[in-house]
Amino acid sequence: MSSFSLFSLVFGYFGLLLLVAWFTSRNANNDSFFIGNKSSNWMLVAFGMVGTTLSGATFISVPGAVGRDGFGYLQLTMGYVAGYVAVAYVLLPLYYRLKLTSIYHYLDMRLGRRSYQSGAAFFILSRTLGATARLYLVVNILQATILDSLGVPFWLTNLVILLMILLYTYEGGVKTIVWTDTLQTVGMLLGLISCVVFLMHAMQLDVAGSLAQMEAKGLSRIFTQDVDSPSYFWKHFFAGMFIVIAMTGMDQEMMQKNISVKTLADSQKNMLALTAILVGVLSLFLFLGGLLYLYAPQVGLAASGDKIFPAVVMGHLPAAMQMVFFIALVSALFPSADGAITALTSSFCIDILGLKRRADLSEAQRLRMRHRVHLGFCALFLVLVMVFKWVDSPSMIGVILKLAGYTYGPLLGLFAFGLFTRRSVQDGRVPLVVLAGPALCFLVEQYQGLLFGSYKIGLELLILNGLLTMGGLFLISRPAESKEMLPTH
């Protein structure tokens, strides 16, 4: 399929998103943008969140990692299940009871204004870095497979895609994204299933035969029992659990969609439905990865990692499959960026600028402020994607999870301290504590050989970071009087 035809396909898909945005953003206001007027359908939210949760990094990196790790990602997935249950039955009831628009307002009520702003600031940092890393991965593939041959520079591709995202999120926000994410999840899953079926047919294999060949080549191994390995099962299980608690339950982007559902019961159903769908989809991504590593040697392809999926499709599959791949790839691209920019705008407006607290602003002034912040985050995304282009890591999912360990750890510590202790903190010292946690984690990681010998720190860095933050908060705290406490149950 020609580069121009694929280019036209991408813009046609974007036109469909704009049409959905036009229908959903009519008569939208700030409440529509921030929480979808509390009227989102839980089934749409659950299905659309699959696309947001997976993103382009999962679409490309999880299949690519099978050559190195086999099906080891399932160890994380098992932890994810435990994490989603905790979010549904511990955090969601809290957010609904307090009627939050920004989940970080809980920290204000429980620990104080500096704690609140510190939590929001770490979310902004975390989501900005994570979303731009995911966006870079997909933009880079679009650039390499289509736009380089058309003579379009990378910076222009990056700019145009962000302008597309800006256009369809500018007015409707969450109200629009609930619908566009559903559409995009459908596109991504159709692409995934189509690629799996085509590769099995091309190699004349069924599911049992495919798994047998993967096992023979060591591609289907799941469990790692070496305690010193970064991939040790219990490390991955608990890391997966706390990744979900922090990156979903304490993440404004993910919770913004959940709390846009009218009732707590429906929001919990959304979370459990998301869990079930996600386990199945991640398993299918790993199965696809195994098929790619079986197919590549048959056609003389030596690619691996993030490059194997696009290399197989663009170099060895027919035009129809290339079209399906690009629809799925673009469907994986937009949910990871549109929701992030919307949530970052919401958090910055509400948590940092105090938009809802300021009685001196008219509704028109609030709207203008929100528009300016939205434009500012789009500009920041443009710059950071260019930075990731310069870094150009061979496995972006590893980069994303490492960033999460450093930036979501303080959020984990802040929420855990608020939920599981009955102490009050010296609020002015909280920013120092939440900065000290990641700094200590960096030192521990750098000198882990001296500290732990052969033991290697993996994804449990997130848990360590949260514990260090929680310990620091304990040091600057005192027992609270009953009138100071916010009930947590």
C-alpha positions in Angstrom: 0.0 0.0 0.0 1.4 3.4 -1.0 2.5 6.0 1.7 0.0 8.5 0.2 -2.9 6.0 0.6 -1.9 5.3 4.3 -1.6 9.0 4.9 -5.1 9.6 3.5 -6.4 6.8 5.7 -5.1 8.4 8.8 -6.7 11.7 7.9 -10.0 10.0 7.1 -10.0 8.4 10.5 -9.3 11.7 12.1 -12.3 13.2 10.3 -14.5 10.6 11.9 -13.1 11.6 15.3 -13.9 15.2 14.6 -17.5 14.3 13.7 -17.9 12.5 17.0 -16.4 15.4 18.8 -18.8 17.8 17.1 -21.9 15.8 18.2 -20.7 15.3 21.8 -19.4 18.8 22.5 -22.5 20.8 21.6 -23.5 23.0 24.6 -20.4 21.8 26.5 -19.2 23.7 29.5 -16.4 23.3 32.1 -18.3 20.6 33.9 -18.6 18.7 30.6 -14.9 19.1 30.1 -13.9 18.1 33.6 -16.3 15.3 34.5 -18.7 14.8 31.5 -21.6 16.4 33.5 -21.7 13.2 35.6 -23.7 11.4 32.9 -21.3 9.0 31.2 -22.5 5.5 30.5 -20.4 3.0 32.6 -20.2 0.4 29.7 -18.8 3.0 27.3 -16.3 4.2 29.9 -15.2 0.6 30.7 -14.7 -0.3 27.0 -13.0 3.1 26.1 -10.6 2.8 29.1 -9.2 -0.3 27.5 -7.7 1.8 24.8 -6.5 4.4 27.3 -4.9 1.8 29.5 -3.1 -0.1 26.7 -2.0 2.8 24.4 0.5 2.6 21.5 3.3 1.4 23.8 1.3 -1.8 24.6 0.4 -2.2 20.9 4.0 -2.2 19.8 6.1 -3.0 22.9 4.3 -5.9 24.5 4.4 -8.1 21.4 8.0 -7.0 20.8 9.1 -8.0 24.3 8.0 -11.6 23.9 11.4 -12.4 22.2 13.2 -11.4 25.3 10.7 -12.1 28.2 8.3 -14.7 26.7 4.9 -14.4 28.3 6.4 -12.9 31.4 4.2 -9.9 31.2 1.4 -12.1 32.5 3.1 -11.9 35.9 2.4 -8.2 35.9 -1.1 -8.8 34.6 -1.9 -11.0 37.6 -0.9 -8.1 39.8 -3.1 -5.8 37.7 -6.2 -7.8 38.6 -5.5 -7.4 42.4 -4.8 -3.6 41.8 -8.1 -3.0 40.0 -10.1 -4.7 42.7 -8.4 -2.5 45.3 -9.2 0.6 43.2 -12.9 -0.4 42.8 -13.5 -1.2 46.5 -11.1 1.2 48.4 -10.5 4.3 46.3 -13.7 4.7 44.3 -16.0 4.7 47.3 -13.8 7.5 48.8 -13.9 9.6 45.7 -17.7 9.3 45.4 -18.4 9.9 49.0 -16.4 13.2 48.9 -17.9 14.2 45.5 -14.6 15.0 44.0 -13.9 16.6 40.6 -10.1 16.4 41.2 -9.1 13.3 43.2 -6.2 15.2 44.7 -8.7 17.4 46.6 -8.8 14.5 49.0 -5.2 15.3 50.0 -6.2 18.9 50.7 -9.0 17.8 53.0 -6.9 15.1 54.7 -3.4 16.5 54.9 -3.4 20.1 53.8 -2.9 22.5 50.8 0.8 21.8 50.2 0.1 18.0 50.2 -2.7 18.6 47.8 -0.6 20.7 45.4 2.4 18.3 45.7 0.1 15.3 44.7 -1.3 17.3 41.8 2.2 18.4 40.7 3.5 14.8 40.7 0.5 13.7 38.7 1.1 16.4 36.1 4.8 15.4 35.9 4.0 11.7 35.7 1.3 11.9 33.2 3.1 14.4 31.0 6.2 12.2 30.8 4.3 9.0 30.4 1.9 10.2 27.8 4.6 11.9 25.7 6.7 8.7 25.7 3.7 6.7 24.4 2.9 9.4 21.9 6.5 9.5 20.6 6.5 5.7 20.0 3.5 5.8 17.7 4.4 9.0 16.0 7.9 7.6 15.3 6.4 4.5 13.6 4.0 6.7 11.5 7.0 8.8 10.5 9.3 5.9 9.6 6.6 3.9 7.6 4.7 6.7 5.8 6.0 10.3 6.2 9.7 9.9 5.7 9.0 8.7 2.1 6.8 11.7 1.6 9.6 14.1 2.7 7.7 15.3 5.8 10.0 16.1 8.8 9.3 14.5 12.2 8.6 17.8 13.9 5.8 18.6 11.5 4.3 15.2 11.9 4.3 15.7 15.7 2.8 19.2 15.3 0.0 18.1 13.0 -1.0 15.1 15.3 -1.1 17.3 18.3 -3.2 19.9 16.5 -5.6 17.0 15.6 -5.9 16.0 19.2 -6.4 19.7 20.2 -9.3 20.1 17.8 -11.4 17.3 19.0 -10.8 17.7 22.8 -10.8 21.5 23.0 -14.5 21.9 23.9 -15.9 18.6 25.0 -13.1 17.2 27.1 -14.2 14.1 29.0 -17.7 14.2 27.5 -16.1 13.8 24.0 -13.3 11.4 25.0 -15.7 8.8 26.5 -17.1 8.3 23.0 -13.9 8.8 20.9 -12.0 6.3 23.2 -14.7 3.7 22.6 -14.4 4.1 18.9 -10.6 3.9 19.1 -10.7 0.8 21.3 -12.8 -0.9 18.7 -10.3 0.0 16.0 -7.3 -1.2 18.0 -8.9 -4.6 18.9 -10.1 -5.2 15.4 -6.5 -4.7 14.2 -5.1 -7.0 16.9 -7.5 -9.8 16.1 -7.0 -9.4 12.4 -3.2 -9.6 12.7 -3.5 -12.7 14.9 -5.8 -14.5 12.5 -3.8 -13.6 9.4 -0.5 -14.8 10.9 -2.0 -18.1 12.0 -3.5 -18.6 8.6 -0.2 -17.7 6.8 1.7 -20.3 8.9 -1.1 -22.8 8.7 -1.4 -23.1 12.5 -4.2 -23.3 15.0 -4.1 -22.0 18.5 -2.8 -25.3 20.0 -0.2 -25.6 17.2 1.0 -22.0 17.7 1.4 -22.4 21.4 3.3 -25.7 20.9 5.8 -24.0 18.6 6.1 -21.1 20.9 6.9 -23.4 23.8 9.5 -25.2 21.8 11.3 -22.0 21.1 11.0 -20.7 24.7 8.6 -17.9 23.8 5.7 -18.9 26.0 7.5 -19.1 29.4 5.6 -17.1 32.1 7.1 -17.5 35.5 10.6 -16.5 36.7 11.5 -18.1 40.0 15.0 -16.6 40.4 14.7 -14.2 43.4 17.6 -12.1 42.2 16.1 -11.5 38.8 14.2 -8.2 38.1 11.5 -10.5 36.5 11.0 -12.6 39.6 7.2 -13.5 39.9 6.5 -11.9 43.2 8.3 -8.7 42.3 6.2 -8.5 39.1 2.9 -9.4 40.9 3.2 -6.8 43.6 4.7 -4.2 41.2 1.7 -4.8 38.9 -0.7 -4.4 41.7 0.8 -1.1 42.9 1.2 0.1 39.3 -2.5 -0.1 38.9 -3.3 1.4 42.3 -1.0 4.4 41.5 -1.3 4.8 37.7 -5.1 4.2 37.7 -6.5 4.7 41.1 -4.4 7.8 41.9 -4.3 9.1 38.4 -6.6 12.0 37.5 -6.9 11.0 33.8 -8.2 7.5 34.6 -10.3 8.5 37.6 -11.8 11.5 35.8 -13.6 9.1 33.5 -14.7 6.8 36.3 -16.2 9.6 38.4 -18.0 10.9 35.3 -20.3 7.9 35.8 -23.4 8.8 37.8 -23.3 6.2 40.6 -20.6 4.4 42.5 -22.1 1.0 41.7 -21.9 1.6 38.0 -18.4 3.0 38.3 -17.3 -0.2 40.2 -18.9 -2.3 37.4 -16.9 -0.3 34.9 -13.7 -1.1 36.8 -14.4 -4.8 37.0 -15.4 -5.0 33.4 -12.2 -3.2 32.4 -10.2 -5.7 34.4 -11.8 -8.7 32.6 -11.4 -7.2 29.1 -7.9 -6.1 29.8 -6.6 -9.6 30.9 -8.0 -11.1 27.7 -6.6 -8.4 25.5 -3.1 -8.5 27.1 -3.0 -12.2 26.7 -3.9 -11.8 23.0 -1.1 -9.2 22.6 1.4 -11.7 24.0 0.1 -14.5 21.7 0.5 -12.0 18.8 4.1 -11.5 19.9 4.8 -15.2 19.8 3.3 -15.4 16.3 5.5 -12.5 15.1 8.7 -14.3 16.4 7.6 -17.5 14.7 6.8 -15.8 11.4 9.8 -13.4 11.2 12.5 -16.2 10.6 10.3 -17.8 8.0 10.5 -14.6 5.8 14.2 -13.8 6.7 13.5 -11.0 9.0 15.9 -10.3 11.9 14.0 -7.5 13.6 13.1 -7.6 17.3 11.8 -5.5 20.2 9.6 -2.5 19.2 10.6 -2.9 15.6 9.3 -6.4 14.8 5.6 -5.7 14.6 5.8 -2.8 12.1 8.6 -4.6 10.2 6.5 -7.7 9.7 3.4 -5.8 8.7 5.0 -3.3 6.3 7.5 -5.6 4.8 5.7 -8.9 4.5 1.9 -8.6 4.8 -0.5 -7.5 2.0 -1.9 -4.0 1.6 -5.2 -4.8 3.3 -3.4 -5.9 6.5 -1.2 -2.8 6.4 -4.4 -0.7 6.3 -5.8 -2.6 9.3 -2.5 -2.2 11.2 -2.5 1.5 10.7 -6.1 2.0 11.8 -5.2 0.0 14.9 -2.0 1.9 15.4 -3.7 5.3 15.2 -6.5 4.0 17.4 -3.8 3.2 20.0 -2.2 6.6 19.5 -5.0 9.0 20.2 -6.5 7.6 23.5 -3.1 7.8 25.3 -2.7 11.5 24.3 -6.2 13.0 24.2 -7.2 11.8 27.7 -3.8 12.9 29.1 -4.0 16.4 27.7 -7.6 16.7 29.0 -6.7 15.4 32.5 -3.6 17.5 32.7 -5.7 20.6 31.8 -8.3 19.7 34.4 -5.7 19.1 37.1 -3.7 22.2 36.4 -6.9 24.4 36.3 -8.5 22.9 39.4 -5.5 21.9 41.6 -2.8 24.4 40.7 -4.8 27.5 39.6 -7.7 26.9 41.9 -10.3 27.5 39.1 -13.3 26.2 41.2 -12.2 28.1 44.3 -11.9 31.5 42.7 -15.2 33.4 43.2 -13.6 36.4 41.4 -13.8 34.7 38.0 -16.8 34.7 35.7 -17.7 31.6 33.7 -16.3 33.2 30.6 -13.0 33.9 32.3 -12.8 30.3 33.6 -13.4 29.1 30.1 -10.6 31.3 28.7 -8.2 30.1 31.4 -9.0 26.5 30.6 -8.4 27.1 26.9 -5.0 28.7 27.5 -3.9 25.8 29.8 -5.1 23.3 27.2 -3.0 25.0 24.5 0.0 25.2 26.9 0.0 21.4 27.5 -0.3 20.8 23.7 2.9 22.9 23.3 4.6 21.1 26.1 3.8 17.7 24.5 5.3 18.9 21.2 8.6 19.7 22.9 8.8 16.5 25.0 8.0 14.2 22.0 11.0 15.8 20.3 13.1 15.1 23.4 12.1 11.4 23.3 13.0 11.4 19.6 16.5 12.4 20.7 16.6 9.7 23.4 15.2 7.0 21.1 15.1 4.0 23.5 14.7 0.6 21.8 11.9 -0.4 24.2 9.6 2.4 25.3 7.4 0.4 27.6 10.5 -0.1 29.8 11.1 3.6 29.8 7.5 4.3 30.7 7.4 1.9 33.6 10.7 3.2 34.9 9.3 6.8 34.8 6.2 5.6 36.6 8.3 4.1 39.4 9.9 7.5 40.1 7.0 9.8 39.6 4.0 7.8 40.9 5.8 6.7 44.0 5.2 10.0 45.9 1.5 9.8 45.0 1.3 6.3 46.4 3.0 7.4 49.6 0.7 10.4 50.0 -2.6 8.5 49.5 -1.4 5.6 51.6 -0.4 7.8 54.5 -3.8 9.6 54.3 -5.8 6.4 54.1 -4.0 4.1 56.6 -2.8 6.5 59.4 -4.6 8.8 61.7 -1.8 11.4 61.8 -1.5 15.0 60.6 1.6 16.3 58.8 3.5 19.6 59.0 2.1 20.6 55.6 4.9 23.0 54.7 7.5 20.2 54.7 5.6 17.9 52.5 7.1 19.1 49.2 10.6 18.3 50.6 9.5 14.7 51.5 7.9 14.0 48.1 11.1 15.1 46.4 13.3 13.2 48.8 11.6 9.8 48.0 12.5 9.7 44.3 16.0 11.1 45.0 16.7 8.3 47.5 15.3 5.7 45.1 17.8 7.0 42.4 20.7 6.5 44.8 19.5 3.1 45.8 19.2 2.0 42.2 22.6 3.4 41.3 24.3 1.6 44.2 22.2 -1.5 44.4 25.2 -3.7 43.8 26.9 -2.5 46.9 23.6 -2.6 48.9 22.1 -5.9 47.8 24.8 -7.9 46.0 23.3 -9.9 43.2 19.7 -8.8 43.9 18.5 -6.5 41.0 15.8 -3.9 41.6 13.0 -4.1 39.0 9.5 -2.6 38.9 9.3 -2.8 42.7 11.0 0.6 42.6 7.5 2.1 42.7 6.7 0.3 46.0 10.1 1.4 47.5 9.4 5.0 46.5 6.0 4.9 48.0 7.3 3.4 51.3 10.1 6.0 51.5 7.6 8.8 50.9 5.2 7.4 53.5 8.1 7.0 56.0 9.1 10.6 55.4 5.6 11.8 56.0 5.5 9.8 59.3 8.7 11.7 60.4 7.0 15.1 59.9 3.7 14.1 61.4 2.0 13.9 64.8 -1.1 12.2 66.2 -4.1 14.0 65.0 -7.0 15.2 67.2 -10.3 13.8 66.1 -11.5 17.1 64.8 -8.6 17.2 62.4 -9.3 13.9 60.8 -11.2 13.3 57.6 -13.1 10.0 57.9 -11.6 7.5 55.5 -14.3 4.8 55.5 
